[in-house]
Amino acid sequence: MIESRIEGPVGRITLARPEAHNALDREAMAALTALLADWAGRNELRALVLTGRGRSFCAGAALGDVGAGDWTENPLTRLCDALEAFPVPTVAALNGGAYGGGVELALACDFRVGVTGMRAFAPPARLGIHYEPAGIRRAVDRLGSQAARRLFLLAETFEAEALLAMGFLDHLVAPEALETRVGEIAGRIAGLAPLAVRGMKQTILELGQNRLDAAAARERIATCFASADHAEGLAAQRERREPRFTGR
């Protein structure tokens, strides 16, 4: 149920279980986590797009799995941690609704583009489930604590326009415009200096989790200043042309 391909500098992952609203069973979560680990080492990648097939983006963990087994070590949390920490910017192309863990999967991405008519909600309080702290932290970090309260304590359903207003969505487009808008965002990312983008994503992540490694951040800054990409950026600005970054 996981389809993947790399097209030039952009990787694309599609959740392909539309008959189940792209709900993820344990096997699918493990496969997706392993795929992210493999792609994390590919220096040619500059952006990653995650989307779904059918009417929904993702319905989170498959209910059959949620009701069975030990979830002390949550595979969905491991997956979302891997997605959040992926070294290049990630874009969630929300082709439809995001439900339960699908909300967290979207929030683990750096950018989210949704379509009119979509909805999002997190139902753990309706099922007697305490959601994982890592997922709640992601919601607080992206949306603020009050929106997280509405999401988890009220189990509120949010329509597309409300998702845009609260900052869950960066862009809201008609369904037929989703591919174009996501392509524009991924293309823009791919055209920027890879060392700078990767370094600043890591710094943003560390700051958001209150664990900034100041020495490592200074090293990333120094590496960028000493890079061929920095020289190319300055040259392109002087010559009034588009830069051609190589990631070196």
C-alpha positions in Angstrom: 0.0 0.0 0.0 3.0 2.3 -0.1 4.1 3.6 -3.5 7.3 5.5 -3.9 9.4 7.1 -6.7 12.2 9.6 -7.0 11.9 12.2 -9.8 15.1 14.2 -10.0 15.5 16.0 -6.7 12.0 15.3 -5.4 10.9 12.0 -3.7 7.2 11.1 -3.8 5.4 8.7 -1.5 1.8 7.8 -2.0 -0.4 6.0 0.5 -2.4 3.6 -1.7 -5.1 1.9 0.3 -8.1 4.1 -0.7 -10.7 1.5 0.2 -9.6 1.9 3.9 -9.0 5.7 3.7 -5.3 4.9 3.6 -5.2 3.6 7.2 -1.8 2.2 8.1 -1.4 -1.2 9.6 1.8 -2.1 11.4 3.4 -3.6 8.3 2.8 -0.4 6.3 4.1 1.8 9.1 7.3 -0.3 9.3 7.7 -0.2 5.6 7.3 3.5 5.4 9.7 4.1 8.3 12.3 1.9 6.6 11.8 3.8 3.3 12.4 7.1 5.0 15.5 5.8 6.6 16.8 4.7 3.2 15.9 7.9 1.4 17.4 10.0 4.3 20.9 9.0 3.0 20.2 10.1 -0.6 22.0 13.4 -1.1 20.3 14.0 -4.5 17.0 14.5 -2.7 16.0 18.1 -2.0 12.3 17.7 -1.2 9.8 15.0 -0.3 6.1 14.9 -1.1 3.7 12.6 0.9 0.2 12.2 -0.4 -2.7 9.7 -0.5 -4.9 8.0 -3.1 -8.7 8.4 -3.2 -11.0 10.5 -1.1 -8.8 10.6 2.1 -5.2 11.5 2.9 -4.9 9.1 5.8 -7.0 7.7 8.6 -4.1 6.9 10.9 -3.5 3.5 12.4 -5.8 0.7 11.2 -8.5 0.1 13.8 -7.8 -3.6 13.8 -4.3 -3.0 14.9 -5.3 -0.3 17.5 -7.4 -2.8 19.4 -4.8 -5.5 19.4 -1.3 -5.9 20.8 1.0 -3.8 22.9 1.3 -0.2 21.8 3.8 0.8 24.5 6.3 1.2 21.6 4.1 3.0 19.1 5.0 2.4 15.5 3.0 5.4 14.4 5.1 7.6 16.7 8.3 6.1 15.2 7.1 6.8 11.7 6.1 10.4 12.5 9.4 11.0 14.3 11.3 9.8 11.2 9.2 12.0 8.9 9.6 15.0 11.1 13.4 14.5 11.2 13.8 13.7 7.5 16.7 15.8 6.4 15.0 17.7 3.5 11.8 19.7 3.6 8.6 17.6 3.4 5.3 18.6 1.9 2.0 16.8 2.8 -0.3 16.9 -0.3 -3.6 16.4 1.5 -5.8 15.0 -1.2 -8.6 14.5 1.3 -9.4 14.2 4.9 -6.9 13.5 7.7 -8.2 11.5 10.6 -6.6 10.3 13.9 -3.0 9.5 13.3 -3.3 10.9 9.8 -3.5 14.3 11.4 -0.2 13.7 13.1 1.3 12.3 9.9 0.4 15.6 8.2 1.8 17.7 11.2 5.1 15.8 11.0 5.6 17.4 7.5 7.1 20.8 7.1 4.4 22.1 4.8 0.7 21.1 4.2 -1.4 21.8 1.2 -5.1 20.8 1.5 -8.1 20.7 -0.8 -11.5 22.3 -0.4 -14.0 20.0 1.1 -11.5 18.1 3.3 -11.8 17.7 7.1 -9.6 16.7 9.9 -10.2 15.4 13.4 -8.5 13.3 16.1 -10.9 10.8 17.8 -8.8 9.2 20.7 -11.1 10.8 23.4 -14.1 9.1 21.7 -12.3 5.8 21.9 -10.9 6.0 25.5 -7.4 6.5 24.2 -4.7 8.8 25.6 -2.8 10.0 22.5 0.9 9.7 22.4 2.7 12.7 24.0 5.0 13.1 20.9 1.9 13.6 18.7 0.4 16.1 21.1 3.7 17.9 21.1 3.7 18.1 17.4 0.2 19.6 17.5 1.1 22.2 20.1 4.3 23.1 18.2 2.5 23.6 14.9 -0.9 24.9 16.0 -0.5 26.2 19.5 -1.8 24.8 22.8 -5.4 26.1 22.5 -5.9 24.5 19.0 -4.4 21.3 20.4 -7.0 21.4 23.2 -9.8 21.7 20.6 -8.3 18.9 18.6 -7.7 16.4 21.5 -9.9 17.4 24.4 -13.0 18.4 22.4 -12.4 15.9 19.6 -13.5 18.7 17.3 -13.9 18.3 13.6 -12.3 21.0 11.5 -13.4 21.9 8.0 -10.9 23.0 5.3 -11.3 26.8 5.9 -10.8 26.4 9.6 -7.7 24.3 9.0 -6.3 27.1 6.9 -7.2 29.8 9.5 -5.6 27.9 12.4 -2.4 27.3 10.5 -2.8 23.5 10.0 -2.8 24.2 6.2 -0.3 26.5 4.5 -2.3 26.6 1.3 -5.9 25.6 0.4 -6.7 24.8 -3.2 -9.3 23.1 -5.4 -8.7 19.4 -5.7 -7.7 19.7 -9.4 -5.0 22.3 -8.4 -3.3 20.2 -5.7 -0.7 18.6 -7.9 0.3 22.0 -9.5 0.6 23.8 -6.2 2.6 21.1 -4.5 4.8 20.8 -7.6 5.5 24.6 -7.3 6.4 24.3 -3.6 8.7 21.3 -4.2 10.3 22.9 -7.2 10.9 26.1 -5.2 12.6 24.1 -2.4 14.6 22.1 -5.0 16.0 25.4 -6.4 17.4 26.6 -3.1 20.8 25.9 -1.7 20.6 22.3 -0.3 23.2 22.7 2.5 21.5 25.8 3.8 18.0 24.3 3.6 19.0 21.1 5.3 21.0 22.9 8.0 18.2 25.4 8.8 15.6 22.6 8.9 17.7 20.8 11.5 18.1 24.0 13.5 14.3 24.7 13.4 13.6 21.2 14.6 16.1 21.5 17.5 14.7 24.9 18.5 11.1 23.6 18.4 12.1 20.7 20.7 14.2 22.9 23.0 17.3 20.9 22.3 19.5 23.1 20.2 23.0 21.9 19.8 24.7 25.3 19.5 28.1 24.0 18.5 26.6 21.8 15.7 24.5 24.8 14.6 27.6 27.0 14.4 29.3 24.2 12.4 26.4 24.2 9.9 26.7 27.9 9.6 30.4 27.8 8.9 30.0 25.0 6.4 27.5 27.0 4.4 29.6 30.2 4.4 32.6 28.1 3.1 30.5 26.2 0.5 30.6 26.5 -3.3 26.8 27.1 -3.1 27.4 30.3 -1.1 29.9 31.5 -3.8 27.4 30.5 -6.5 24.6 32.4 -4.8 26.7 35.6 -4.6 27.8 35.2 -8.2 24.2 34.7 -9.4 23.1 37.8 -7.5 25.9 39.9 -9.1 25.1 38.5 -12.5 21.3 38.8 -12.1 20.6 35.2 -13.0 19.2 32.1 -11.3 21.7 30.3 -9.1 22.7 26.7 -9.9 23.3 25.0 -6.6 25.1 21.7 -6.3 24.9 21.0 -2.6 28.6 21.4 -2.1 
